[in-house]
Amino acid sequence: MSDTVTIFTIGFTGSSAEHFFERLRKASVKKVIDTRLWASLQLAGFAKKKDLPYFLKEIAGIDYEYREELAPSDDILRSFKDNKISWDEYEAQYIDLINHRNIANVLSPEEADQACFLCACKTEHHCHRRLLAEYLQSEWDQPVEIAHL
């Protein structure tokens, strides 16, 4: 492994299966780390938690790992989805949560290198996957490069 850790992020909403899996394959992602709280929803289509490991392995040779501790809490996520808190409040609460969970030490740079944080959000702009990657980038001693697929 080089000194620099590369973390990818991806969302599946609004993406065809072909576009989703091709982005992962072309980036040479080694493992998808599912960071969704509600990973089993039927609305997830090809990205449902029970089907995604099979598709990733068969289509692109990519491993899959579900890590609920990387997801926002139900309270934080529901409050944001129901417009009870702003994005700035969501961001602050999520960062506090992952800091409290000691995520910078729970997840190692070696585990995250060439891995891709998965969420449902179409873009990374208002998504916890970006916040998570940036948090790790600021907490780890090694340089971290973030690429949003």
Contacts in CASP RR format, 6 or more apart in sequence:
PFRMAT RR
TARGET T0000
AUTHOR 0000-0000-0000
METHOD contacts of the structure
MODEL  1
MSDTVTIFTIGFTGSSAEHFFERLRKASVKKVIDTRLWASLQLAGFAKKK
DLPYFLKEIAGIDYEYREELAPSDDILRSFKDNKISWDEYEAQYIDLINH
RNIANVLSPEEADQACFLCACKTEHHCHRRLLAEYLQSEWDQPVEIAHL
1 110 0 8 1.000
1 113 0 8 1.000
3 142 0 8 1.000
3 143 0 8 1.000
4 142 0 8 1.000
4 143 0 8 1.000
4 144 0 8 1.000
4 145 0 8 1.000
5 109 0 8 1.000
5 112 0 8 1.000
5 113 0 8 1.000
5 140 0 8 1.000
5 142 0 8 1.000
5 143 0 8 1.000
5 144 0 8 1.000
5 145 0 8 1.000
6 113 0 8 1.000
6 114 0 8 1.000
6 144 0 8 1.000
6 145 0 8 1.000
6 146 0 8 1.000
6 147 0 8 1.000
7 112 0 8 1.000
7 113 0 8 1.000
7 115 0 8 1.000
7 116 0 8 1.000
7 117 0 8 1.000
7 133 0 8 1.000
7 136 0 8 1.000
7 137 0 8 1.000
7 144 0 8 1.000
7 145 0 8 1.000
7 146 0 8 1.000
7 147 0 8 1.000
8 24 0 8 1.000
8 27 0 8 1.000
8 29 0 8 1.000
8 114 0 8 1.000
8 115 0 8 1.000
8 116 0 8 1.000
8 117 0 8 1.000
8 146 0 8 1.000
8 147 0 8 1.000
8 148 0 8 1.000
8 149 0 8 1.000
9 116 0 8 1.000
9 117 0 8 1.000
9 118 0 8 1.000
9 119 0 8 1.000
9 124 0 8 1.000
9 127 0 8 1.000
9 129 0 8 1.000
9 130 0 8 1.000
9 133 0 8 1.000
9 146 0 8 1.000
9 147 0 8 1.000
9 148 0 8 1.000
9 149 0 8 1.000
10 20 0 8 1.000
10 23 0 8 1.000
10 24 0 8 1.000
10 32 0 8 1.000
10 116 0 8 1.000
10 117 0 8 1.000
10 118 0 8 1.000
10 119 0 8 1.000
10 129 0 8 1.000
10 148 0 8 1.000
10 149 0 8 1.000
11 20 0 8 1.000
11 118 0 8 1.000
11 119 0 8 1.000
11 120 0 8 1.000
11 121 0 8 1.000
11 122 0 8 1.000
11 123 0 8 1.000
11 124 0 8 1.000
11 127 0 8 1.000
11 129 0 8 1.000
11 149 0 8 1.000
12 20 0 8 1.000
12 44 0 8 1.000
12 46 0 8 1.000
12 47 0 8 1.000
12 118 0 8 1.000
12 120 0 8 1.000
13 120 0 8 1.000
13 121 0 8 1.000
13 122 0 8 1.000
14 122 0 8 1.000
15 23 0 8 1.000
15 122 0 8 1.000
17 46 0 8 1.000
17 55 0 8 1.000
20 46 0 8 1.000
20 47 0 8 1.000
21 55 0 8 1.000
21 56 0 8 1.000
21 59 0 8 1.000
21 60 0 8 1.000
23 149 0 8 1.000
24 32 0 8 1.000
24 56 0 8 1.000
24 60 0 8 1.000
24 62 0 8 1.000
24 116 0 8 1.000
24 149 0 8 1.000
25 59 0 8 1.000
25 60 0 8 1.000
25 62 0 8 1.000
27 116 0 8 1.000
27 147 0 8 1.000
27 149 0 8 1.000
28 114 0 8 1.000
29 60 0 8 1.000
29 62 0 8 1.000
29 114 0 8 1.000
29 115 0 8 1.000
29 116 0 8 1.000
29 149 0 8 1.000
30 62 0 8 1.000
30 63 0 8 1.000
30 113 0 8 1.000
30 114 0 8 1.000
30 115 0 8 1.000
31 62 0 8 1.000
31 63 0 8 1.000
31 64 0 8 1.000
31 65 0 8 1.000
31 114 0 8 1.000
31 115 0 8 1.000
31 116 0 8 1.000
32 52 0 8 1.000
32 56 0 8 1.000
32 62 0 8 1.000
32 63 0 8 1.000
32 64 0 8 1.000
32 65 0 8 1.000
32 115 0 8 1.000
32 116 0 8 1.000
32 118 0 8 1.000
33 65 0 8 1.000
33 67 0 8 1.000
33 70 0 8 1.000
33 112 0 8 1.000
33 115 0 8 1.000
33 116 0 8 1.000
33 117 0 8 1.000
33 118 0 8 1.000
34 49 0 8 1.000
34 52 0 8 1.000
34 64 0 8 1.000
34 65 0 8 1.000
34 66 0 8 1.000
34 67 0 8 1.000
34 118 0 8 1.000
35 67 0 8 1.000
35 70 0 8 1.000
35 71 0 8 1.000
35 117 0 8 1.000
35 118 0 8 1.000
35 119 0 8 1.000
35 128 0 8 1.000
35 129 0 8 1.000
35 132 0 8 1.000
36 49 0 8 1.000
36 71 0 8 1.000
36 118 0 8 1.000
36 119 0 8 1.000
36 120 0 8 1.000
37 68 0 8 1.000
37 71 0 8 1.000
37 72 0 8 1.000
37 73 0 8 1.000
37 74 0 8 1.000
37 77 0 8 1.000
38 77 0 8 1.000
38 120 0 8 1.000
39 48 0 8 1.000
39 49 0 8 1.000
39 66 0 8 1.000
40 48 0 8 1.000
40 49 0 8 1.000
40 50 0 8 1.000
41 48 0 8 1.000
42 48 0 8 1.000
44 120 0 8 1.000
45 51 0 8 1.000
46 52 0 8 1.000
46 55 0 8 1.000
47 118 0 8 1.000
47 120 0 8 1.000
49 66 0 8 1.000
52 64 0 8 1.000
53 64 0 8 1.000
56 62 0 8 1.000
56 63 0 8 1.000
56 64 0 8 1.000
57 63 0 8 1.000
57 64 0 8 1.000
67 107 0 8 1.000
69 101 0 8 1.000
69 103 0 8 1.000
69 106 0 8 1.000
70 98 0 8 1.000
70 103 0 8 1.000
70 107 0 8 1.000
70 117 0 8 1.000
70 132 0 8 1.000
71 77 0 8 1.000
71 128 0 8 1.000
72 80 0 8 1.000
72 90 0 8 1.000
72 93 0 8 1.000
72 94 0 8 1.000
72 97 0 8 1.000
72 128 0 8 1.000
73 97 0 8 1.000
76 85 0 8 1.000
76 90 0 8 1.000
76 93 0 8 1.000
76 94 0 8 1.000
76 97 0 8 1.000
78 84 0 8 1.000
79 85 0 8 1.000
79 89 0 8 1.000
79 90 0 8 1.000
80 87 0 8 1.000
80 89 0 8 1.000
80 90 0 8 1.000
85 93 0 8 1.000
87 126 0 8 1.000
90 126 0 8 1.000
91 131 0 8 1.000
94 128 0 8 1.000
94 131 0 8 1.000
95 131 0 8 1.000
95 135 0 8 1.000
98 131 0 8 1.000
98 132 0 8 1.000
98 135 0 8 1.000
99 135 0 8 1.000
103 132 0 8 1.000
103 135 0 8 1.000
103 136 0 8 1.000
104 135 0 8 1.000
104 136 0 8 1.000
104 139 0 8 1.000
104 140 0 8 1.000
107 136 0 8 1.000
109 136 0 8 1.000
109 140 0 8 1.000
109 142 0 8 1.000
109 144 0 8 1.000
112 136 0 8 1.000
116 149 0 8 1.000
117 129 0 8 1.000
117 132 0 8 1.000
117 133 0 8 1.000
118 129 0 8 1.000
119 127 0 8 1.000
119 128 0 8 1.000
119 129 0 8 1.000
121 127 0 8 1.000
121 129 0 8 1.000
123 148 0 8 1.000
124 130 0 8 1.000
124 148 0 8 1.000
130 146 0 8 1.000
130 148 0 8 1.000
133 144 0 8 1.000
133 146 0 8 1.000
134 146 0 8 1.000
136 144 0 8 1.000
137 144 0 8 1.000
137 146 0 8 1.000
END
